[in-house]
């Protein structure tokens, strides 16, 4: 299979894929975990302060404040939008702590429970695209802010598909800024021995397509799972599709 049949210009030699929402149907699981965590916290806060309880919107708030970002940044971003200031705490805060890290750990606990009890599905079109990209001798990387990347890949039976993995653990160890900064994608390109202009980025998050644009990547593909095609284009996607299989043409 040649690269043009994957919707790629001939200059592209590497494909850098976001995980949740692009390869695996975990974005909705993340959204449910964020909603459960924030709603419980906001309800408790409303009871203590007399403020009106306004729940977390698992579409609008998820897309705007947390999707694609490192967990701590997502907590800070949403709380700032609600004019709530909490202490940072530390990464080993227990999930019961009302700190930025405590809330993040509470969300992580909920997410892991959901994937362990309900499993993870890969998008069928993404699986076809990954296999075709491997057949075309392209280098493949998965790039995600999630620290649970290996567990999700195992659950979705995608282990061994990638030449490089840049996840939240790698980002922390190498002190890489999270999306919308381009650092994690640039690190994946470096690990594959490619320069950004030779790489295509595949993203469903607004922060992720911003990262692709900021890094000067050869192609930024926005994957529109929730009807935000125009927002993906505004934030930096050069091409927007509903599914990766939409990029594939008969060879």
N, C-alpha and C positions, 0 to 999 in steps of 0.2 A: 504494500500500500504506500503511495507517495503522500507527501505532506499536504499537498493542495487538497486532497480528498478529506483531510481533517479540518479544512477551513483555515489553513496556516500558510503564510507566505514562505517562500523557499529559504529565507534567512533564519527561520526559527529552527533551533536544534534541541531545545529543552522546554518542557511543560511543567509549570509550577502550580499545583492545585491546592486551593483551600480544602479543608476537610468537611466541616459541618455545613450542610446545605448544598455543597457542590458534589461531593462524592457520596456522602452518607446522609441518611434522613434523620440526622441528629439535631438539626437546628430547632425543630419543633420540640424536641426533648429538652434542649437547653432552655428554650422559651418557657416551657412548663415549670422547669426547676427554678428559673429566675422569678417567675410569677408566684410560685408557692412560697419562696423565701421572702421576697419583698412584701407580699400581702400580709404574711404573718407578722413581719416586723412593723409595717405601717399600721396594722390593726392595734397592735400592742401600744405603739406610740400614740395613736389617736385616743385610746382609753386613758393613757397617762396624762396627756396634755389637753384633752378636750378639742383637739383639731378634728376637722372632718376627715374621715377615712376615704381616700381616693385610691382605688386599686391600681396595680401595675398593669398596663395594657400589653398583652403578650405579642401584639403585632407592632403597634406604633412605638411604644417605649422600648421594646426589644430592638427594633431596627435602628432607632435613633441613638440610643445610649449604650447598649451593651454588645450588639452583634459584632463579632469579629475581633473584639478588643480583649486584651488580657483581663482576667477576672477582676483584679483590683481596680483597673481603670473603669470597668463597667460599673462597679459599685459606686465609685466616686462620681462618675458622670451622671448617673441617675439621681443620686442623692443631691448633687448640686442643682439639678433641674427642679427638685422639690424644696430647695433652700434648706437642706438638712446637713448639719455639720457633725461628723462623728470622729472620734480619735482614730488614728491609723491602726494602732495596735501592732502586732507582729505576725509573721506568717504562720507561727505555730499557735496562734490564738485558737481556743476551742470554738466549735460552731455556735455555742450559746452566747459568745461575747458580742456585745453591741459595739463593735469596731468595724472599720472597713474590712480588715482581714477576717474577722469573725464572721461577718455576713457572707464574704466570698467563700469561706470554708463551709458554711451552712449550705450555700447553693451547690457546691461541689459534692457534698454528701448526698443531697437529694438527686443530683444528676447521676451519680454512680449507682445509686439504688435503682433508678429507673432503667438504666441500660442493662444492669445485671439481672433485673427481673423481667424485662420486656424485650431485650435484645436490640440489635441495630440492623437496619436494612441499608444496603448500598443502592443507589439509584441505578436501575437497569441500563439506562442510556449512558451513564457515566462509566459503568463497567465495560460496555462495548467500546467506548471511546478510549479508555485506558488500554485495553487489549490492542486496539488498532494503533495507538501511539507507540506501544512497545514493538509491534510488528514493523512500524515505520522507522525503527531504530532511533527514536527520540529518547533523550534522557528524561526521567520523571522524578519529581520531588513532591512531597506533601508538606504544606506550610500552614501551620495553625497556631493560634495562641493557646490552644487547649493543652493542659498538662496530662490529659488522659488520652492522647493520640494513640499510643500503642494499644491501649485497652479497646478503644473504638475500632481500630483496624482489625484487631483479632476478632472482635464480636461480629464485624461485617465481612470477615473472611477476605480481607485485602492485604494481609501480611505478605511481604516479599515482592510486592508490586513496584516498589519505589527504590530509586538509586540513592535518594537522600531524604532525610526527615528533619525538618526544623519545627519543633513544637515549643510549648511553653517552658519545658525543662531546659531545652537548648538555649532559648532566649534568655532565661534567667542566668544560666551558667556563663553565657558569653556577653551578658549585659546589653542585649539588643533591645532597642525601643520597639514597642508593639505597634501594630497597625493603628492609625493610618500612616505611621512612619514606614518607609520602605525597607527597613533594616533586615527583617526576617526573610523577605524575598531575595534581597541582595545576598544574604548569607547562603541561601539555597542555590542561587546561581553560582556562587563561588565554589560550593561543594561539588557542583556538577561540572566545574571547569568551563563555565560559560560566562559571557558578559550579558548585562541586562537586555541589550538590544537583540540578542539571540534567543530570548526567552519569552514565552507566552504565559500570562498569569490568568488563572480562572477563579473567579470570586463571585459570591452572592451577597457579600456584605458591603455596605456603603464605605465603611472604613477600609475594607480590603481593596476595592477598586481605586480609592484615593491613594493607597500605598503603591499600587501598580503604576499609576500615573506619575507619582512623585519620584519613583525609581527609574523612570525612563525605559520601561520594558517595551519590547518589540510589539507586543499585542496584549491588550487587557480585555478579557472576555467577561462580561457581566452575565451571571446566571440568574434569571428572574423567576424565582419560585413563588413570589408573593405579590406580583403585580406592581413592581416598582421600577419598571424599565426606564422611565424618564429620569428618575432619581439616580439610577446606576450610571446613565449616560452623563448626567450633570457632575457626578463625582469622579468620572474618569474612564468609564468603560468605552472602548472603541467599537465593540460589537456587543450586542445583547441578544441572548437566546433563552428560551424557556427550559431547554435541556441540552446537555452536551451533544446528544445524538443529532440535534438540529444543525450542528456544524459539519456533519459528515455527508459527503457526496459520494455517489457511486464511483468506484475507481475505474 
